[in-house]
Amino acid sequence: MDGAVKKNRMPTIAGILDIVIGSLILSVLFLFGFDPTIIEPVEAGIFHFNLSLAFMIVPAITISALAIVGGIFAIQRRKWRWTLAGSIAAAIFPIPLGIAAIVLVVLSKNEFK
C-alpha cells in the first residue's frame, strides 16, 4: 500500500491547459500568416501567404506542437519529461496559464509512469 499513489486531477488540468494554449498559438499563427485573406477580398480564389512573418511562424508551430503533445501525455499520465517540456513551451508565450501548467505538472510528478 505504500507504493500506491493517490491520483488527482492536476495532470489532467495541466494537459488541458497545454492543449488550449497550443491551440491558441496555432490560431493566432493562422491569423498572422493568412492576414491578407482575412482583411482583403480574396482574388480569384488564390490565398496570399504573408512571408514577412515566416521567421516567427516555424518556431511557433514547433512550440505549439510541443505544448499539444505535452498536454496529451499529461492527460495520459505518461512521459513526465515530455509533459514538463510541453508545459514550459506553453509558458514561453505570454499566457499565464502556461505557468500554472508547469506548477501542476511539477506537483504531480509521482503520478506519471
PyMOL commands that set and color helices and strands:
alter all, ss='L'
color gray80, all
select helices_A, chain A and resi 10-33+35-39+51-76+80-92+97-107+109-111
alter helices_A, ss='H'
color red, helices_A
deselect
rebuild
show_as cartoon
